[in-house]
Amino acid sequence: MSVWEKHTKEEREEYIRFLQVYGALTNLFRQKHGDPIPYLDSKFQETIYAKIFKGENVDIGNTPHDILSVFGNERIGIGLKTWMNSKPSFQKVMQLKRFKTEIDPLISKSDEELALKLSQIKNDRMLLDYNRLGLSKEGNIYHYVTRDAGKFVIQETLYPLVDTKNLQNFKRTSTAFHWSDGHKDYKFTYSDSQIWQHFDSNKKDTLILNQFDVNIIEDPFEFLLKSYFSFIDGFKKQDDDNIFEVYLPLYSYRSKEVEEKSGLNSWNAAPKSKGSTTIRPLNEIYIPIPREFHNKVPNFFCSNIFEFENRQKSFLGDKKDKPQLRFHLKLPNGKLIPALVGQDRMKSLQSGSLTERDPETNRLFGQSALGQWLLIDVLGLKERQLVTREWLQKKGTDSIRLWRKKDDYSVINIDFAPIGSFESFMNDDEIIIED
């Protein structure tokens, strides 16, 4: 069964209607009218797909999957694309500029070596997203809309890892390197360090789901004005955006680097017991919370972080009864872990609980739970190497995004954020999602 068929007939029809309406407004986006091919913006496509099919937009900038769809226990990663003309063609699927120093030396090597390196980098990026979102290696798809004169065509194709044991059909040109794994055909363009994939509706793992006419409105400006003033009198502003969103750095805001014995490198600090030689677990971390963050948004973790801090300082009772700022973090893979804001000046976000057990291990949740997901499961830290900001940026991030419902402090969602997101947040700049 295709992912398309997992949605109801009503949802599919509503999605098509939104695409038709957007395509009808094509002349809003063109300086020269008359082109019969309707326009579709990729960001609108992502937004409307998530809205209609109740998916989650999980694109954090140059990541493999745009949407996460959940059907019971099945989690499917979806890449969304759109382009002109339905004929078979290569389309960009992954940007590898950050890996240029690894790739360039192999361009002069054998075809097999170059193809293997490119495939491994692509697969590593895919696996990182599988671990972040809790995806399996099978069942993920590309959902794409191709645009021809007066119509849209919706298609779906499998989105697998590259089969590195079956690399073949090597070909070099002055601008690109081509290869295949027997399932998908790829090329790597030297000038922009991009991997492209060949899309062809005739392939056995590709389905044409629907095709429909799009009637382009000649004067969409007049249409919008009439529509707006026809409905404005009865329009009641609604607060649909019930989300409180913030960002935190994965590095020290003061030094602009990941400190060697704190934050993501807490595992490198001295043993907890004086005189002990027992090293800390590799996944024992906390996410630093700058004081400037609390000054900017004192009401994110509770109604007033400074009042809570004063309550802790003035508490004179038994240590085990001391007030703690606790809640649950919801990971992108769907798992809930208990967490708290702690340490002096409320400077750390970390996991842990004295009463709650991990249902998978039956162990009490500890400080390692967050680090296991962030550092090991997703970012792939495999040994005791110091985490640096450069290392994080090579992975495509240096910040995290946190968000919750405005009236609910009990569950806070967490995910990675694009490079520079925290600095942009503190400066009230737009967070840029790299395509």
N, C-alpha and C positions, 0 to 999 in steps of 0.2 A: 504493500500500500504506500502511495506517495504521501509526503507530509501534507500536501494540498488537500488530500482526501480525508485527513484527520480532522480538518475543520468542517464546521457545518456549512450547508448550502447557503444559508443566510449570511454567514460571515464572508464566504467567498464572493457572493454577489455584492455585498457592501464594499468590499475591497476594490472590486472592479469599478463600481460607481465612483469611488474617490479618484481612481486613476483616470477615469473618463473626464471627470470634472477638471482635474488638474491639466490634463492634455488639452481640454477645450480652451484653456486660458493661455495657450502657447504664445500668442502674440503679445502677451505682457512682457515676455522675456526676450523679444527679438526686435532689433532696430529695423530690420527689413521684413515685411510681411510677404506671404505668398508661398513660403516653404511648406509643402504638404506633410512633412514629417512632424508629428506632435512631440512636444518637449516633456521631459520628466526629470525633476530634480532628485538626486540620489538621497539627500537628507529627508525630503518629503516622503520618499518611498520607505525609508527606515521608520520614520515616525508613524506613518499610517499602517504599515505592516504590524508594528508592535501594538498599536491601538486596537485595530480590528481583531487581530488574532490573539490578543492578550499575551503577547510575548514581552520579554524584557530587553531593552536596548542595552547591549553589553559592550559596545564599541568604545574603547578607551584611547583610540588613536593608533592607527596602523596595526591593529590586532586582527587575527584571521576571521573572527566571527562578529557579525553585527547584531544578531538577535539570538536570544535563548528562548526556545519553546519547550514547555514541560507538559507531557501527556502522561499523567499518573506517575509511575516511576521512571519513565523514559525522558531523558533530557537530550534535546537536539540542538546543535549549533548550526546557525544559518548565516551564510554569506549572501548579501543582497547586492545586485548589480543591475545597471541599465545602460544600454548603448543603442546607437542607430543601426538599423539593418539586421535582418534575421539570418542572413547567410552566415555560414561557418566563419569564425574569425578568432584571432588571438586577442585577449583582454588582460589588462594588468591585474595581478592578484596579490603581489607582495613586494614591498619596498625593502631593499637590502643595503641601503647606503651605510648603515652602521657596521656592516660586515665587510666593507670594501677592503680593508687591510688583510682580511683572511682570504678573500676571493681573488684579488688581483694577482698574487704570486702563482696561482694555479691556472691562469688564463694561458700561460705559455706551456703548461704541462699537457698530459694526455687527455683525450676526451673523457675517458672513464673517470679520471681523478677529478676533473672539473665538474662533471655531472654528479658524481657522488657528493662532493662538497656542497654544491647548491641544493641538492635534495636533502642532505642532512640538516642544513640550516633551515630550510623550509619546514621539515618535519619537527625540528626542535621548537620552532615558533608555534606550530600547530599543537604540539604536546603541552607546551606551556599553557595554552588556552584551554585544552582539555582538562588539565589539572585545576586551573582557575575556576572553571565553570562546572566541573563535575561531569564532563562528557565522556562517552565511550568512543572508541576508535572507529566504530561503524555507525552509519545512519545519518551522519551530518550531510548537509546539502548546500548547494548554491541555488537560490531562487532568483531568477533574473527576468527582466522585462526588456524585450527588444522592440524597436520602434520603426515601423515602416510607414509608407505614405498612407495617412488616414487610419492607422490602426496600431494597436499594441498586441504583442504576443507574449504570454506568460509561460516560462519554461522552468524546469527543475532538473538538476543533475547531481549525482553523488559528488561528495567533497572529501576524498580520502587522503590519507598519507601517501607520499610517494613510495612506491615499491622499490627500495634501493637494491634489491637482489635481482632486478630484472631491467636494469638500465640499458637502453638500446637506441638505435636510429639517431646517432650523433651527426650533427651537421654544423659547420661554422660558416659564417658570412663575415663581411667587414664590420657589421654592426651588432651581430647577435650570435648566441650559441643555442642550438636546438637539441633537445633530447626527449625521450619518451620512457615510460615504464611499462608499456604494453596496455595501460588503462587510459592514461591521460597524456597529452602531448604538451610540452613546455618549451619556452625559450627564455633566455636571459639576455637583456640588452645592456651592452657595456656602458653606454653614455650615462644612463640614469640608474643603473644597478637595480633594475626591476625584473621580477619573474612574471612572465605572461603564461596564461593557460589557453589552450585551444578549445572553444565551445562549438559544438556541432549537434544540432537536434536529431541528426541521423544516428548518433551513437546509441547503443543499446541501454546505457545507463542514464539517458536523457529523455525527458518527457515534455511534450507540448501540452500544457494544462488547459489553456484557453486562449482564444484570440478574438478581438472585438474591435468594432469601429470606434474612432475618436473624431468627433466633429469639432473642428477648430472655429471658435467664435471670431468673426472678423474684427469686431471692436470690443474687446474685453473690458476696456476702461469704462465705457458707457454701461456695460452690463454690471460691473462692480458697483458703480455709483447708484444705479437704480435698485440693485439688490440691497445695498447697505441702507439706503434711506427708506426702503420698504419695510425693513425689519427693525430699525433702530428704536422706534417708539415702543415696541413690545419687548425690547431686549433688556434683560436684567443681568447685571454683572454677577458672575459666580466665581467663587474662589476655588477653581478646580485644582489649582496648584497647592496642594496641602503638604508640600514637602519642604523640609528645612535641610539645606545642603551646605556642607563645609568641606574644607580640605586640610590635610596635615602633611608635614614633610616626613620623608623617611631618612632625613639627615638632620644635623644640628642647624637650626636657624641662625645661630651665632657664628659658627665657623664655616658654614656652607658645606660641610663634609660629614660623613658618617664617623662618629667618634669611635676610637679603637676599643674602648672597654665599656661602652654604654649603647643604648638604643638597639639597633640591629646587631651590634657586636657585644651585647651583654654577656653572651656565652664566653667571651674572652676575658671577662673580669675575674678578679681573684675569687677563690673558693668562698662559699658563704660562711663556712665555719673557720674560725681562726686556727691556723696551724694545719688545716686539712690539705691534702694533696689531690682531692677529688675535683676534677674539672667539671665545669657546668655543662649541661646538655647543649648540643649544637643549636637546637631550636629555641633556646631560652632568650627571648627578646622583649623589648617594649618599643612602642612608637612614641617618639618624643613629642611633647605638646609645649610649644613655646608660650611664654607668659603673654607675649603679644597676641597670640590666638585667643586666650581667655579675655584679654582686654577688648578684643574686637567682637567676640560672640560669647559673653559670659553666661548666656542662657541656652547653650547647645546641649551640654551633658545633664544639666538640671536647670531649675528656674533661675538660680544665681550661683555660680561657681564660687564666688568670693564669700558669700554667706555660708555656704556649705564648708568651705575651708576654715572659716572662723569657728564653726560648730565643732569641727574636729580638734582644733587647737585648744578650745576651752573645755573639752570633755575630760572629766577627772575620774571616770569609772574604770571598771575592769577593761583591759586592753581588748579582750575578745568581743566586748560590746560596743567598741568604738564605731561611730557612724562610718559607713563605707559607701562610696558612690558606685553602685553596681547596676548592671544592665546586661543584655545579651547582644552579641554581635552576630549579624546574619551574613554569612559568607556567600559569595556568588554561586557556590555549588549547592546552596540550599541548607547547609548545616548551620545550626545555632550553637554558639559557644559562650559561656558566661565570661564577662569581662568587667573591668573596673578602671576608674581613673585614680591613680595613686601617687605615692612618693611626695616629698616636700614640694610645696607650691603647685601641687596637682599637675606634675610635669610628665606623667607617663600614662599611656593607654596600653593595657596589657590584659591577657586572659587569666583566668583562675577562679576557683571556687573551693570553699571548705566543705561544701555539702553536696554539690552536683557532680554526677558521674557521667563520663562519656559512654553512651549506650553501646559503642563498638568495642570498647576495651574494658568497661566496667571500672575504670580507674577514675579517681577524682580529677576533674579538669585542673590543670596547672598552668604555670606561666608559659609552658612549651606549646600549648594548643594553637595559639595565634602564630607563633613562629613556625610550627610544622606546616601550616597552610601557606604562609606568606613566603618564607625563605626556602623551604625544602620542596613542598609539593608543587608550587607554582614557579618560583624563580630558579629552582634547580640547584641550590647550594648543596654540594655533596661532601665536602670536607671542610676542615677548619681553616678556611681562607678568610681573611678580613673582607667584610663587605665595604665597598667604597661607593661614592656617588657615581663615579665613572662606570663601575660595574652595573649599578642599577640602571643607568642611562643606556647601557648596551642592551639591557633587557627591555628598554622602552618606557621606563618610568622613573620617578624619583619622589612621588607623592601618592597619597591615598585620598579617595573620596569617601566621605561619610554622609549618610542622609537618613532621616527619620520622618515620621509623621509629626506635624507641628504640635499636636496635643499628646504625643506619646514618647516618653523617655525610656520605655522598657526595652525596645528593640531598635538597634542602630545598624543600618546596612553598611557594609564596607566593600570597597573594590579598589583596584589600582587606578591611578589617574595619569594622564599624560605628563611628560617632562615639563617642569616649570609651573605646574598647576597651583601649588601652594603659594608661590611668589605672586602669581596673577591674582589669586584669591585675596591675599593680604593687600594688594594694590588696587583692588576693585576693578581689575581688568577682566576681559572676557577670557574664559578657558578655551584654548584652541585645541580642537581635536584634529590631529593630522590624518589626512586621508591616505 
